[in-house]
Amino acid sequence: METAVEIDDLERKIRDLLSRRNAILLAHNYQRPEVQDAADLTGDSLGLSIEAAATQAEVIVFSGVHFMAESSAILSPQKTVLIPRPDAGCPMADMITRESALDFKSRYPDAPLVTYINSTADVKAVTDICCTSANSVSVVNSLDARTVLMAPDRNLAHYTARFSKKMMHWYDGFCPIHERLTPDEVKAVKSKHPDAFFIAHPECRPSVVDLADKVASTSGMLDFVKKSPHKEFIIGTEMGIIHPLKKANPDKEFIPAAPHMVCANMKLTTLQDVYDCLLEMKNVVTVAPDIRQAAKASLDRMVAVKRTD
């Protein structure tokens, strides 16, 4: 564990390297607090990649998990994309492969496949259109098809189906962190904080979503809490989001829905990892041109969809 003095020193060194390399540091909302504090931009995975692509930076350092850095490489092929911890993976993204996605599609040949952004470039390349947890309803309802496939997150698909008249089939993947949260745990924390407003991520199981006062992506949570008159919130997603929530709303209280809502992969990256990565310009993330082009097409189709949810 880095001390406060070490954190300050590393942050200074990182800022110096970022300037010298014409680099930008991105940190997902679930990253360690000190990594978020050192970043140029914090947010959700796709939003960060889109913002970074629009900058003049020549180097993108993505503090997150591997598929997120891949998304940056897809959207910014002219930039060098680095990931401080290449071993930071996503169990849900690993639940589906290019081959299993193609097999899923082959069972419903007339149905378009909507793939969650939490997936590898290989899987995005064989999908019809991507979605995020914030725009999944708009994406699904935009499709000119009666039947729609969703992968890899069954819980996001369950949530999306609540707001669509489409016939939907979903792949049997899930986020272990969100899946682990139970209704009994939510009820227990609500009983201790009866005035608290419960916000759940759509990656939570349907029985947990049923208990939510609000369902939102990480960026949606930040926007909602900022505007909400409520002063106490139970947060049903990975606990890293509580750090930016507190920074933006120091007068409000945030309670984790359960103490186990921690993603070990998201917590792998330290400031030392960021510094070493930048110093040595190591852990470059690349996507093969043919895969990049196909994956980008699925992202471009998503971006073109007008939000209705």
TIZATOR-435567 format. One record per residue (C-alpha): residue number from 1; z negated, y, x negated. Coordinates in steps of 0.5 Angstrom, whole numbers, plus 500, padded with zeros to 3 digits. Each point is the difference from the previous one (the first is absolute). Layout:
<pts>
+-----+-----+-----+-----+
!   n !  pz !  py !  px !
+-----+-----+-----+-----+
! NUM !   Z !   Y !   X !
...
+-----+-----+-----+-----+
</pts>
This chain:
<pts>
+-----+-----+-----+-----+
!   n !  pz !  py !  px !
+-----+-----+-----+-----+
!   1 ! 500 ! 500 ! 500 !
!   2 ! 502 ! 507 ! 497 !
!   3 ! 495 ! 505 ! 499 !
!   4 ! 501 ! 507 ! 503 !
!   5 ! 501 ! 503 ! 493 !
!   6 ! 505 ! 494 ! 499 !
!   7 ! 503 ! 502 ! 506 !
!   8 ! 501 ! 507 ! 499 !
!   9 ! 503 ! 499 ! 493 !
!  10 ! 505 ! 495 ! 502 !
!  11 ! 502 ! 504 ! 506 !
!  12 ! 501 ! 506 ! 495 !
!  13 ! 504 ! 495 ! 495 !
!  14 ! 504 ! 497 ! 506 !
!  15 ! 502 ! 508 ! 502 !
!  16 ! 502 ! 501 ! 493 !
!  17 ! 505 ! 494 ! 500 !
!  18 ! 503 ! 501 ! 507 !
!  19 ! 502 ! 507 ! 498 !
!  20 ! 503 ! 498 ! 493 !
!  21 ! 503 ! 494 ! 504 !
!  22 ! 503 ! 504 ! 506 !
!  23 ! 496 ! 495 ! 504 !
!  24 ! 497 ! 500 ! 507 !
!  25 ! 494 ! 496 ! 501 !
!  26 ! 500 ! 496 ! 507 !
!  27 ! 493 ! 497 ! 503 !
!  28 ! 500 ! 496 ! 507 !
!  29 ! 494 ! 502 ! 505 !
!  30 ! 497 ! 493 ! 498 !
!  31 ! 499 ! 502 ! 492 !
!  32 ! 494 ! 501 ! 497 !
!  33 ! 497 ! 507 ! 501 !
!  34 ! 501 ! 502 ! 493 !
!  35 ! 507 ! 498 ! 500 !
!  36 ! 502 ! 504 ! 506 !
!  37 ! 496 ! 506 ! 497 !
!  38 ! 505 ! 500 ! 494 !
!  39 ! 506 ! 499 ! 504 !
!  40 ! 505 ! 505 ! 502 !
!  41 ! 502 ! 497 ! 506 !
!  42 ! 495 ! 495 ! 505 !
!  43 ! 503 ! 497 ! 506 !
!  44 ! 503 ! 494 ! 503 !
!  45 ! 505 ! 496 ! 496 !
!  46 ! 507 ! 502 ! 503 !
!  47 ! 497 ! 507 ! 501 !
!  48 ! 499 ! 500 ! 493 !
!  49 ! 506 ! 497 ! 498 !
!  50 ! 504 ! 505 ! 504 !
!  51 ! 496 ! 506 ! 497 !
!  52 ! 501 ! 498 ! 493 !
!  53 ! 507 ! 499 ! 501 !
!  54 ! 501 ! 507 ! 502 !
!  55 ! 497 ! 503 ! 493 !
!  56 ! 503 ! 502 ! 494 !
!  57 ! 495 ! 495 ! 496 !
!  58 ! 504 ! 495 ! 496 !
!  59 ! 494 ! 495 ! 500 !
!  60 ! 496 ! 497 ! 506 !
!  61 ! 494 ! 497 ! 498 !
!  62 ! 498 ! 496 ! 507 !
!  63 ! 492 ! 498 ! 500 !
!  64 ! 501 ! 495 ! 506 !
!  65 ! 502 ! 493 ! 501 !
!  66 ! 507 ! 497 ! 497 !
!  67 ! 504 ! 501 ! 506 !
!  68 ! 499 ! 507 ! 501 !
!  69 ! 502 ! 501 ! 493 !
!  70 ! 506 ! 496 ! 502 !
!  71 ! 501 ! 505 ! 506 !
!  72 ! 500 ! 506 ! 495 !
!  73 ! 505 ! 497 ! 495 !
!  74 ! 505 ! 498 ! 506 !
!  75 ! 500 ! 508 ! 502 !
!  76 ! 500 ! 503 ! 493 !
!  77 ! 504 ! 495 ! 496 !
!  78 ! 502 ! 506 ! 495 !
!  79 ! 492 ! 501 ! 499 !
!  80 ! 496 ! 495 ! 496 !
!  81 ! 494 ! 497 ! 504 !
!  82 ! 494 ! 497 ! 497 !
!  83 ! 494 ! 496 ! 503 !
!  84 ! 494 ! 500 ! 496 !
!  85 ! 498 ! 493 ! 502 !
!  86 ! 506 ! 496 ! 501 !
!  87 ! 495 ! 494 ! 503 !
!  88 ! 498 ! 504 ! 506 !
!  89 ! 504 ! 497 ! 505 !
!  90 ! 499 ! 499 ! 508 !
!  91 ! 498 ! 494 ! 503 !
!  92 ! 504 ! 501 ! 506 !
!  93 ! 506 ! 502 ! 497 !
!  94 ! 500 ! 494 ! 496 !
!  95 ! 500 ! 496 ! 507 !
!  96 ! 507 ! 501 ! 501 !
!  97 ! 506 ! 499 ! 495 !
!  98 ! 507 ! 501 ! 500 !
!  99 ! 502 ! 493 ! 502 !
! 100 ! 494 ! 499 ! 505 !
! 101 ! 503 ! 507 ! 503 !
! 102 ! 507 ! 497 ! 501 !
! 103 ! 497 ! 494 ! 503 !
! 104 ! 496 ! 504 ! 505 !
! 105 ! 507 ! 504 ! 502 !
! 106 ! 504 ! 494 ! 500 !
! 107 ! 496 ! 497 ! 506 !
! 108 ! 501 ! 506 ! 504 !
! 109 ! 507 ! 502 ! 498 !
! 110 ! 502 ! 506 ! 505 !
! 111 ! 493 ! 503 ! 499 !
! 112 ! 499 ! 506 ! 494 !
! 113 ! 494 ! 499 ! 495 !
! 114 ! 495 ! 506 ! 500 !
! 115 ! 497 ! 499 ! 493 !
! 116 ! 493 ! 504 ! 499 !
! 117 ! 500 ! 504 ! 493 !
! 118 ! 495 ! 496 ! 498 !
! 119 ! 505 ! 495 ! 497 !
! 120 ! 504 ! 499 ! 494 !
! 121 ! 507 ! 503 ! 498 !
! 122 ! 503 ! 493 ! 501 !
! 123 ! 497 ! 499 ! 507 !
! 124 ! 502 ! 507 ! 502 !
! 125 ! 507 ! 499 ! 497 !
! 126 ! 501 ! 494 ! 505 !
! 127 ! 497 ! 504 ! 506 !
! 128 ! 504 ! 505 ! 505 !
! 129 ! 495 ! 505 ! 500 !
! 130 ! 493 ! 502 ! 497 !
! 131 ! 494 ! 503 ! 504 !
! 132 ! 493 ! 503 ! 498 !
! 133 ! 494 ! 499 ! 504 !
! 134 ! 501 ! 507 ! 503 !
! 135 ! 507 ! 499 ! 502 !
! 136 ! 501 ! 493 ! 502 !
! 137 ! 500 ! 501 ! 508 !
! 138 ! 506 ! 505 ! 499 !
! 139 ! 504 ! 496 ! 495 !
! 140 ! 499 ! 494 ! 505 !
! 141 ! 502 ! 504 ! 506 !
! 142 ! 506 ! 503 ! 497 !
! 143 ! 503 ! 494 ! 499 !
! 144 ! 506 ! 498 ! 504 !
! 145 ! 498 ! 493 ! 501 !
! 146 ! 495 ! 496 ! 505 !
! 147 ! 497 ! 496 ! 495 !
! 148 ! 497 ! 502 ! 494 !
! 149 ! 497 ! 497 ! 494 !
! 150 ! 494 ! 502 ! 496 !
! 151 ! 498 ! 498 ! 493 !
! 152 ! 495 ! 499 ! 496 !
! 153 ! 494 ! 503 ! 504 !
! 154 ! 499 ! 496 ! 507 !
! 155 ! 494 ! 505 ! 501 !
! 156 ! 505 ! 506 ! 500 !
! 157 ! 505 ! 497 ! 504 !
! 158 ! 494 ! 498 ! 505 !
! 159 ! 499 ! 508 ! 501 !
! 160 ! 507 ! 502 ! 500 !
! 161 ! 501 ! 495 ! 506 !
! 162 ! 495 ! 504 ! 504 !
! 163 ! 505 ! 506 ! 500 !
! 164 ! 507 ! 496 ! 501 !
! 165 ! 503 ! 497 ! 505 !
! 166 ! 504 ! 496 ! 495 !
! 167 ! 499 ! 492 ! 499 !
! 168 ! 497 ! 499 ! 493 !
! 169 ! 499 ! 495 ! 495 !
! 170 ! 496 ! 501 ! 494 !
! 171 ! 499 ! 497 ! 493 !
! 172 ! 493 ! 497 ! 499 !
! 173 ! 498 ! 504 ! 495 !
! 174 ! 493 ! 505 ! 499 !
! 175 ! 496 ! 504 ! 496 !
! 176 ! 494 ! 496 ! 498 !
! 177 ! 496 ! 507 ! 500 !
! 178 ! 501 ! 502 ! 507 !
! 179 ! 501 ! 493 ! 503 !
! 180 ! 492 ! 499 ! 497 !
! 181 ! 498 ! 505 ! 505 !
! 182 ! 497 ! 497 ! 506 !
! 183 ! 498 ! 503 ! 507 !
! 184 ! 493 ! 498 ! 499 !
! 185 ! 499 ! 504 ! 494 !
! 186 ! 503 ! 506 ! 503 !
! 187 ! 496 ! 499 ! 506 !
! 188 ! 494 ! 500 ! 496 !
! 189 ! 501 ! 506 ! 496 !
! 190 ! 502 ! 504 ! 506 !
! 191 ! 493 ! 498 ! 503 !
! 192 ! 497 ! 503 ! 494 !
! 193 ! 504 ! 506 ! 501 !
! 194 ! 502 ! 501 ! 507 !
! 195 ! 503 ! 507 ! 500 !
! 196 ! 505 ! 498 ! 494 !
! 197 ! 507 ! 500 ! 502 !
! 198 ! 503 ! 493 ! 497 !
! 199 ! 507 ! 501 ! 497 !
! 200 ! 504 ! 493 ! 498 !
! 201 ! 506 ! 499 ! 496 !
! 202 ! 505 ! 496 ! 504 !
! 203 ! 500 ! 495 ! 494 !
! 204 ! 493 ! 498 ! 504 !
! 205 ! 500 ! 494 ! 504 !
! 206 ! 502 ! 501 ! 508 !
! 207 ! 493 ! 499 ! 502 !
! 208 ! 497 ! 505 ! 495 !
! 209 ! 506 ! 505 ! 502 !
! 210 ! 497 ! 499 ! 508 !
! 211 ! 494 ! 503 ! 498 !
! 212 ! 503 ! 506 ! 496 !
! 213 ! 499 ! 507 ! 503 !
! 214 ! 506 ! 502 ! 495 !
! 215 ! 505 ! 496 ! 497 !
! 216 ! 504 ! 503 ! 494 !
! 217 ! 503 ! 499 ! 493 !
! 218 ! 496 ! 503 ! 494 !
! 219 ! 504 ! 507 ! 500 !
! 220 ! 499 ! 500 ! 508 !
! 221 ! 492 ! 499 ! 499 !
! 222 ! 500 ! 506 ! 495 !
! 223 ! 504 ! 504 ! 505 !
! 224 ! 496 ! 498 ! 506 !
! 225 ! 493 ! 501 ! 497 !
! 226 ! 502 ! 507 ! 497 !
! 227 ! 502 ! 502 ! 508 !
! 228 ! 494 ! 496 ! 503 !
! 229 ! 494 ! 503 ! 503 !
! 230 ! 496 ! 494 ! 499 !
! 231 ! 495 ! 500 ! 494 !
! 232 ! 499 ! 493 ! 499 !
! 233 ! 505 ! 494 ! 499 !
! 234 ! 500 ! 493 ! 498 !
! 235 ! 506 ! 498 ! 496 !
! 236 ! 504 ! 494 ! 501 !
! 237 ! 504 ! 499 ! 494 !
! 238 ! 499 ! 499 ! 492 !
! 239 ! 494 ! 505 ! 498 !
! 240 ! 504 ! 504 ! 495 !
! 241 ! 503 ! 504 ! 506 !
! 242 ! 493 ! 503 ! 500 !
! 243 ! 500 ! 504 ! 494 !
! 244 ! 506 ! 504 ! 502 !
! 245 ! 497 ! 501 ! 507 !
! 246 ! 493 ! 502 ! 497 !
! 247 ! 504 ! 505 ! 496 !
! 248 ! 504 ! 503 ! 506 !
! 249 ! 494 ! 500 ! 505 !
! 250 ! 494 ! 501 ! 496 !
! 251 ! 496 ! 502 ! 506 !
! 252 ! 502 ! 493 ! 504 !
! 253 ! 497 ! 493 ! 499 !
! 254 ! 504 ! 494 ! 498 !
! 255 ! 497 ! 493 ! 501 !
! 256 ! 504 ! 493 ! 497 !
! 257 ! 501 ! 495 ! 506 !
! 258 ! 498 ! 495 ! 495 !
! 259 ! 497 ! 500 ! 493 !
! 260 ! 506 ! 495 ! 498 !
! 261 ! 505 ! 504 ! 502 !
! 262 ! 502 ! 501 ! 492 !
! 263 ! 507 ! 498 ! 497 !
! 264 ! 499 ! 497 ! 493 !
! 265 ! 507 ! 502 ! 498 !
! 266 ! 500 ! 507 ! 502 !
! 267 ! 493 ! 501 ! 496 !
! 268 ! 503 ! 497 ! 494 !
! 269 ! 503 ! 506 ! 497 !
! 270 ! 496 ! 504 ! 496 !
! 271 ! 501 ! 507 ! 497 !
! 272 ! 500 ! 496 ! 493 !
! 273 ! 506 ! 496 ! 503 !
! 274 ! 503 ! 507 ! 502 !
! 275 ! 499 ! 503 ! 493 !
! 276 ! 503 ! 493 ! 496 !
! 277 ! 506 ! 500 ! 505 !
! 278 ! 502 ! 507 ! 499 !
! 279 ! 498 ! 500 ! 492 !
! 280 ! 504 ! 494 ! 499 !
! 281 ! 506 ! 501 ! 505 !
! 282 ! 498 ! 493 ! 502 !
! 283 ! 501 ! 495 ! 507 !
! 284 ! 507 ! 503 ! 502 !
! 285 ! 501 ! 498 ! 507 !
! 286 ! 508 ! 499 ! 501 !
! 287 ! 504 ! 497 ! 506 !
! 288 ! 507 ! 497 ! 499 !
! 289 ! 505 ! 504 ! 502 !
! 290 ! 503 ! 496 ! 506 !
! 291 ! 493 ! 498 ! 502 !
! 292 ! 498 ! 508 ! 500 !
! 293 ! 506 ! 502 ! 504 !
! 294 ! 499 ! 495 ! 505 !
! 295 ! 493 ! 502 ! 501 !
! 296 ! 501 ! 507 ! 500 !
! 297 ! 505 ! 499 ! 506 !
! 298 ! 494 ! 497 ! 504 !
! 299 ! 496 ! 506 ! 498 !
! 300 ! 505 ! 505 ! 501 !
! 301 ! 501 ! 497 ! 507 !
! 302 ! 493 ! 501 ! 502 !
! 303 ! 499 ! 507 ! 497 !
! 304 ! 506 ! 502 ! 505 !
! 305 ! 496 ! 497 ! 506 !
! 306 ! 497 ! 506 ! 504 !
! 307 ! 493 ! 499 ! 501 !
! 308 ! 497 ! 499 ! 507 !
! 309 ! 493 ! 497 ! 499 !
+-----+-----+-----+-----+
</pts>
